């Protein structure tokens, strides 16, 4: 039998640690950044020196500056080694934009310093499937990506978490992996790329960029409500939509861009959670005008005022039904059949029901006055005439 394994002696070296699964985390790029910084600094100095000289009309000889520093071959080899290592690990060079390697090699200064005058290096990177289109400014990539997204979806209302899929042939390689949703949100919230750049704002406007997401969503809701009233409203004042109702897709009767819109769910959220209308009376008024109600009180009021209008018309513009009066008959629509109108108006008269809010209450009082509502009932029994 084989001898038992001997225990390691105290002087023996410890077992080697497993290889680092993220070897790029420890690559040294200090020399690369130093070379790029030197190039940028030299360019800035030449620009500052040449501007006054041009204004004075100085000769070209006086504008001669020292030649740009050249990046070292060691820096190039360090970058190339990192690119090869990334390619071996991931199978591509679509490096995330926040990665430190991307910040080095996918920039125009990298092209200017390391590639423009070195065709052999360009060939080397091409053999690694280097994404040369990533060397253009990020703004150009963004506009190109948004243009493709618009062609695919018909809008640029990009969901917050959307990223362009890798190897998606609909987009160019420069767009692959771009977190388009978060970029659009950053433009909207903090002016990324567009601060003091009106020409870029114009570009986005031409693409149909949505600057106010909340207002855009509310506008969609209004359009869906109007479409529902036009197609299925049956002339009713109140807009009653089943909770699970969605705007049909591929239907000639409905707007094509609203196909699949969950109108029933949105209206439920309006009533229960004040979606879109919280602290926004203008929007609430717009919905009420369409027959959308915010809570059960509004729903009940719309029924009462509709029934009152019919009663007033039938009774010579007088609104004074008996307490026990109910809306029954062909003159009343189905959704208010059986409504105890007498009881409801009694509550209005005695308890101020439906009239709680100052602005809204005033408007409702005016509606009742226009229908001939009797605010004060005569007391006592009617007197009987005595025969003589």
C-alpha positions in Angstrom: 0.0 0.0 0.0 1.2 3.5 -0.7 2.8 5.4 2.2 0.6 8.0 4.0 1.1 11.5 2.9 3.6 13.4 5.0 2.5 16.5 6.8 4.1 19.7 5.4 7.0 21.0 7.4 6.8 24.4 9.0 9.5 25.7 6.7 7.7 24.6 3.5 6.1 27.4 1.4 2.3 27.8 1.7 0.2 26.5 -1.2 -0.2 28.9 -4.1 -3.5 31.0 -4.1 -6.0 30.4 -6.9 -5.6 32.7 -9.9 -7.3 36.1 -9.7 -10.6 35.8 -11.6 -10.4 39.5 -12.5 -6.7 40.0 -13.6 -7.4 43.4 -15.2 -8.1 44.8 -11.7 -4.4 44.9 -11.0 -3.0 46.1 -14.3 -0.9 49.2 -14.0 -2.0 52.0 -16.3 -0.2 54.9 -14.6 2.3 55.3 -17.4 -0.5 55.2 -20.0 -2.4 58.0 -18.3 0.8 59.9 -17.8 1.5 59.8 -21.5 -2.0 60.9 -22.4 -2.0 63.7 -19.9 1.3 64.9 -21.3 -0.2 65.0 -24.8 -3.3 66.9 -23.6 -1.2 69.4 -21.6 1.0 70.1 -24.6 -2.0 70.6 -26.8 -3.5 73.1 -24.3 -0.2 75.0 -24.1 0.1 75.3 -27.9 -3.5 76.4 -28.2 -3.1 79.1 -25.5 0.2 80.4 -27.0 -1.1 80.4 -30.6 -4.3 82.3 -29.9 -2.7 85.7 -28.9 -0.1 85.3 -31.6 -2.8 85.0 -34.3 -4.6 88.1 -33.0 -1.4 90.1 -33.2 -0.7 88.8 -36.7 2.6 87.3 -35.6 4.7 85.3 -38.1 4.4 81.6 -38.3 7.9 81.2 -37.1 7.0 82.9 -33.8 4.2 80.4 -33.3 6.4 77.4 -33.5 6.1 75.3 -30.3 8.0 72.3 -29.1 7.0 69.0 -30.6 4.5 66.9 -28.8 5.9 64.2 -26.4 5.6 60.7 -27.9 4.1 58.0 -25.8 6.5 55.2 -24.9 6.4 51.8 -26.5 6.0 50.3 -23.0 2.7 52.1 -22.7 1.5 50.7 -26.0 2.5 47.2 -25.1 0.8 47.5 -21.7 -2.5 48.5 -23.4 -2.1 45.8 -26.0 -1.5 43.2 -23.3 -4.6 44.3 -21.4 -6.7 44.2 -24.6 -5.5 40.7 -25.4 -6.2 39.5 -21.9 -9.7 41.0 -21.9 -10.4 39.4 -25.3 -9.2 36.0 -24.0 -11.5 36.2 -21.0 -14.6 37.6 -22.6 -14.3 36.7 -26.3 -14.8 40.3 -27.4 -13.6 43.8 -26.9 -17.0 45.4 -26.2 -15.7 46.8 -23.0 -18.2 48.5 -20.6 -17.9 52.3 -20.8 -17.1 52.6 -17.1 -14.2 50.1 -17.2 -10.8 51.6 -16.8 -9.5 49.9 -19.9 -12.3 51.4 -22.0 -11.5 54.9 -20.6 -7.9 54.4 -21.9 -8.4 52.9 -25.4 -11.8 54.0 -26.5 -11.0 57.7 -26.7 -9.8 60.0 -29.4 -6.6 60.8 -27.6 -5.7 57.1 -27.7 -6.2 57.1 -31.5 -4.1 60.3 -31.8 -1.3 59.1 -29.6 -1.0 55.4 -30.3 -2.6 54.6 -33.6 -2.8 57.4 -36.1 0.8 57.2 -37.2 1.2 53.4 -36.7 -0.7 51.4 -39.3 0.8 48.2 -38.0 -0.8 48.8 -34.6 -4.2 49.5 -36.3 -3.9 46.1 -38.1 -3.0 44.4 -34.8 -6.1 45.8 -33.1 -8.3 45.0 -36.1 -7.2 41.4 -35.8 -8.5 41.5 -32.2 -11.9 42.9 -33.4 -11.2 46.3 -31.8 -14.4 48.4 -32.0 -12.9 51.4 -33.9 -16.3 53.1 -34.1 -16.1 53.6 -30.3 -13.4 56.2 -30.9 -15.9 58.8 -31.9 -17.5 61.1 -29.3 -20.0 59.5 -27.0 -22.6 62.1 -28.1 -22.4 60.9 -31.7 -22.8 57.3 -30.5 -25.9 58.3 -28.4 -27.6 60.1 -31.3 -26.9 57.1 -33.6 -28.3 54.7 -31.0 -31.4 56.8 -30.4 -32.1 57.0 -34.1 -32.0 53.2 -34.4 -34.2 52.9 -31.3 -36.7 55.3 -32.8 -36.8 53.3 -36.0 -37.4 50.1 -34.1 -40.0 51.3 -31.6 -41.5 54.4 -33.1 -40.5 56.6 -30.1 -37.5 57.4 -27.9 -39.3 56.7 -24.6 -36.5 54.4 -23.4 -37.2 52.3 -20.3 -34.8 53.3 -17.4 -33.0 49.9 -17.3 -32.7 49.3 -21.1 -29.2 48.5 -22.4 -28.4 47.8 -26.1 -27.9 44.0 -26.4 -24.5 42.8 -27.4 -24.2 41.7 -31.0 -27.6 43.1 -31.9 -27.3 43.6 -35.6 -29.9 46.3 -35.6 -27.4 48.6 -33.9 -23.8 49.4 -34.8 -21.0 47.9 -32.7 -20.4 51.2 -31.0 -23.8 51.0 -29.5 -23.5 47.5 -28.1 -23.7 47.5 -24.3 -24.7 51.1 -24.0 -27.0 51.7 -21.1 -29.4 53.8 -23.1 -32.1 54.0 -20.5 -29.9 55.5 -17.8 -28.3 57.8 -20.3 -31.7 59.2 -21.4 -32.7 59.6 -17.7 -29.5 61.5 -17.0 -30.1 63.9 -19.9 -33.6 64.5 -18.6 -32.7 64.9 -14.9 -29.3 66.6 -15.0 -28.6 67.8 -18.5 -26.0 65.2 -19.4 -24.3 66.2 -22.7 -26.6 69.1 -23.4 -25.7 71.8 -20.9 -25.0 75.1 -22.9 -25.4 73.1 -26.1 -28.7 74.3 -27.8 -27.8 72.5 -31.0 -27.9 69.2 -29.2 -31.2 70.0 -27.6 -32.5 70.6 -31.2 -31.2 67.2 -32.3 -33.1 65.5 -29.5 -36.3 67.5 -30.2 -36.1 66.3 -33.8 -36.0 62.7 -32.5 -39.1 63.3 -30.3 -37.2 63.3 -27.0 -39.5 63.3 -24.0 -38.3 66.0 -21.6 -41.1 65.7 -19.0 -41.8 62.0 -18.4 -44.7 62.6 -15.9 -46.5 65.0 -18.3 -46.0 62.6 -21.2 -47.5 59.7 -19.2 -50.5 61.8 -18.2 -51.0 62.8 -21.9 -51.1 59.2 -22.8 -53.8 58.6 -20.2 -55.9 61.5 -21.5 -55.6 60.2 -25.1 -56.6 56.7 -24.0 -59.6 58.0 -22.1 -60.8 60.1 -25.1 -60.4 57.1 -27.3 -62.4 54.9 -25.0 -65.2 57.4 -24.8 -65.3 57.7 -28.5 -65.4 53.9 -29.2 -67.1 52.5 -26.1 -68.5 55.4 -24.2 -72.1 55.0 -25.5 -72.7 58.7 -24.7 -72.4 58.2 -21.0 -71.1 61.1 -18.9 -69.1 58.9 -16.5 -66.2 57.0 -17.9 -66.5 53.4 -16.5 -63.6 51.2 -17.6 -63.1 47.6 -16.5 -60.0 47.2 -14.4 -58.4 44.7 -16.7 -59.2 46.6 -19.9 -56.3 47.3 -22.3 -56.5 49.3 -25.6 -56.7 46.7 -28.4 -53.8 46.4 -30.7 -54.0 46.3 -34.5 -57.5 47.6 -34.5 -58.7 50.3 -36.9 -60.9 51.8 -34.2 -58.1 52.6 -31.7 -54.9 54.7 -32.0 -52.2 52.3 -33.1 -49.5 53.8 -30.7 -51.8 53.1 -27.7 -52.1 49.4 -28.5 -51.8 47.4 -25.2 -52.1 50.5 -23.0 -53.6 49.2 -19.6 -56.3 51.9 -19.3 -58.3 50.1 -16.6 -55.3 49.6 -14.4 -54.1 53.2 -14.8 -57.6 54.6 -13.9 -57.7 52.3 -10.8 -54.3 53.7 -9.7 -55.7 57.2 -10.3 -58.6 56.5 -7.9 -56.7 54.6 -5.3 -53.2 56.1 -5.4 -53.8 59.5 -7.0 -51.5 58.5 -9.9 -50.4 61.6 -12.0 -52.8 63.9 -10.1 -51.4 64.2 -6.6 -50.9 67.9 -5.8 -51.9 68.7 -9.4 -55.5 70.0 -9.5 -55.2 70.9 -13.2 -54.8 67.3 -14.1 -57.6 66.2 -11.8 -59.9 68.7 -13.4 -59.0 67.5 -16.9 -59.9 63.9 -15.9 -63.2 64.9 -14.2 -64.1 66.8 -17.4 -63.7 63.5 -19.3 -65.9 61.7 -16.8 -63.0 60.1 -14.9 -63.6 60.1 -11.2 -61.1 60.3 -8.4 -62.6 58.2 -5.6 -66.1 57.0 -4.8 -67.4 60.5 -3.9 -66.7 61.8 -7.4 -68.2 58.8 -9.0 -71.4 59.2 -6.9 -71.6 62.9 -7.7 -71.4 62.4 -11.4 -74.3 59.9 -11.1 -76.3 62.3 -9.0 -75.8 65.4 -11.2 -76.7 63.3 -14.4 -79.9 62.0 -12.8 -80.7 65.5 -11.5 -80.4 67.0 -15.0 -82.8 64.4 -16.4 -85.3 65.0 -13.5 -85.1 68.8 -13.9 -85.8 68.5 -17.6 -88.8 66.2 -17.0 -90.2 68.6 -14.3 -90.0 72.0 -15.9 -86.5 72.9 -14.7 -87.3 72.2 -11.1 -85.2 69.9 -8.9 -87.2 69.0 -5.9 -87.9 65.2 -5.9 -89.6 63.5 -3.0 -87.3 61.9 -0.5 -88.3 58.4 -1.6 -87.9 59.1 -5.4 -85.7 56.6 -7.3 -84.6 56.9 -10.9 -86.6 54.2 -12.7 -87.8 54.3 -16.3 -86.5 54.5 -19.9 -85.6 58.2 -19.5 -82.7 57.2 -17.3 -79.6 55.4 -18.6 -78.8 52.0 -17.3 -75.9 53.0 -15.0 -78.2 55.2 -12.8 -81.3 53.0 -12.8 -82.5 52.7 -9.3 -80.5 55.6 -8.0 -82.2 57.0 -4.8 -82.1 60.6 -6.1 -84.4 61.9 -3.4 -82.2 60.6 -0.6 -79.0 61.9 -2.3 -80.4 65.4 -2.7 -81.7 65.4 0.8 -78.1 64.7 2.0 -76.9 67.6 -0.2 -79.5 69.9 1.4 -79.1 68.9 5.0 -75.5 67.7 5.3 -73.7 69.4 2.4 -72.8 66.1 0.9 -70.5 66.4 -2.2 -69.9 70.1 -1.4 -66.9 69.7 1.0 -64.1 71.3 -1.1 -64.4 75.0 -1.4 -63.6 75.4 -5.1 -65.3 72.2 -6.2 -68.3 72.8 -3.9 -68.9 76.2 -5.5 -68.9 74.7 -8.9 -71.4 72.0 -7.9 -73.7 74.5 -6.2 -73.8 76.4 -9.5 -74.7 73.2 -11.3 -77.6 72.5 -8.9 -78.8 76.1 -9.1 -78.9 75.9 -12.9 -81.1 72.8 -12.6 -83.6 74.6 -10.2 -82.6 72.9 -7.0 -84.7 73.7 -4.0 -82.3 74.4 -1.2 -84.9 75.1 1.6 -87.9 72.8 1.8 -91.2 74.3 3.0 -92.1 73.0 6.5 -95.4 71.7 7.7 -98.3 70.0 6.0 -100.2 71.7 3.2 -103.3 73.4 4.5 -106.7 72.1 3.5 -109.2 74.7 2.3 -112.4 74.9 4.5 -115.7 74.6 2.7 -118.3 77.0 3.8 
